[in-house]
Amino acid sequence: MKRYSAETRDWVIKQMMPPFNRAVVELAGATGITAVTLRTWRQQARNAGVVMPGDGRTSDQWSSADKFRVVLETAALNEVEISQYCRSKGIYPEQIRQWREACEQANVAPEIKPTATRRDEAKAAHKRIRELERQLKRSDAARAEAAALLNLRKKAEAIWGKEEED
């Protein structure tokens, strides 16, 4: 098993982090370090709390955990520091604001409709389902009848041959 220096490991981890976001397979080809080792290093960095979206994902494709880490890392920063942070990660301050709002809204209870309204909606949906099931049965019966008639026609033609019209 080959040992790598801490400097090599740190450099590779920085290559996997924003703004570079290099894929593990790409780095494995470029550095000669196995993909398994790179994935292990990436997981160790994630466990240490480093933002590691991984495999060339843009900031819109990051996991919610990575977005949450960014929100936590920038919570105590002022505008200038946030701008510097964003430049280093390849993201925009507006994205951080949106992610922060999403985090703040995560535990807000959804509005509950009045029970009468929900009951009426459920009745209407149930009625619609019953009507659609009836239509499905009718169309299935019509399709089966058409298939049976076609089958009988084929059998009749096989026995008596095709009728010739005069």
N, C-alpha and C positions, 0 to 999 in steps of 0.2 A: 504494500500500500504506500503510495507516494505522499509525502508530507509537503505542505505548501507554507510559505512564510505568511505572517500576519499581514504584511504589506500587500502581498498578492491577493489574499482573501479580501482585504478592505477595498482594494482597487476593483476587484470583480463585483463586490456587493454594490459599490458606487455605480458601476456600469448597469446593474439591474434596477437601480433606483431611478426615479424621475430626475432630470428630464431625459436621460438616455433611454431608459426602459428597454434595454436590449433583451431579447429572448434568450432563454437558457440554451436552446439548441444552437443559436447563433454564437453565443459566447463559448460554448463547448468547442465548436469548430475553430473559432478564432484563437482560443487560448490553449487548447489541448487538454483542458481539465474536463473530466467526465461530467455528463449531465446530472448524474446522481449526486456527485459532490456539490455541484452548483445548486441543485434543488435543496440539498441539506443546508448549505450556507444560507440560502434564501429563507428557509423555514426558521433557522436559528435567529436570523435578523428580525423576522416578523415576530417571533416569540419575545424578542427584546424590545418590541414596540416600534420598530422602524417601518416607515411606509414603504411597502414593497408590492406594488400592484402586479408586477410580473408580466412576462412574455409580451412586451410591446403594446400593452393596453394603453389607450388614451385615458385622460382623466375622467371622461364620461363613462368609461367602461370599468372603472375601479370598483372594488367591492365596497359594501357599506362599512365594513370594518376599517378599510384603509381611509375612506373619507372621514370616518369618525376620528381616527388617529390624527389626521390633518387638522380637524377642528380642535382637538385637544392641544396639539402642539402650538397652534396659533392663538389660543384663547387669551393669553396674557400679552400678546404682542401689540404694538401700536401700528398705525398705518404704514409707516416707513419700513418697519421690520417685517410686516406682512408682505409688502411689495418685494422685499429682498428674498423672503422665503419663497414666494410664488415664482420669482425668476429662477431660483435654484431648483425648484421642483417642476417647472414647466406648466404651471397652472395659473389661473387668474384669480384675483381677489374676489371677484363677483361669485366665482364658483364656491369659494370658502364661505361666503355669506349665505349662499343658497344651501350648502350642506349644513351650516350652523342652524338655519331656520328649520330644516328637515329634522335635525337632531332634537331641537326644542319642541317640535310638534309630535315627536315619536310617541309620547305617552299621553297625548290628549285623547280623551274618550270621544268616540264618534257620536254624532248626534243621534239620539234614539227617536224614531218616529212614534207618534201616538199609536196605541195598540189597535184602535178601531181602523186606522188607515192601513196598518200592516195586515189586519184581518181581511179588509176589503181587497187589498192587492193580492193576497194569497188566494182568496176565492176566485178572483178574476183569472189568475194564472192557472188555477186548477180547472176552471171551466174551459179555458183555452186549450189546455192539454187534453182534456176529454174530447173536445171537438176535433183536434188534430188526430187523435187516435182513431176516432170514427172515420175520418177522411182516409186515413192510412188503410184501415180495414176494407173500406169500399174500393180503394184503388188496387189493393192486393187481390181482392176477389175478382175485380174486372180483369186484371192482368192474368190471373189463373184461368179464368174463363176463356180469354183470348188465346192463351197457350194451349188449352185443351182443344178448342176449335181448330187451331192450326194443326195440332197433332192428328186429330180425326181426319182433316182434309188430306194430310200427307198419307195416312193409312188408306183412305178411300182411293186416292190417286194410285197408290201402289197396287191395290187390288184390281180396280176397274180401269185404270189408266186415265189420262186427262181427257176431259170432255172437249170435243171440238164444236165450236159454235158455227152454225150455218149462216 
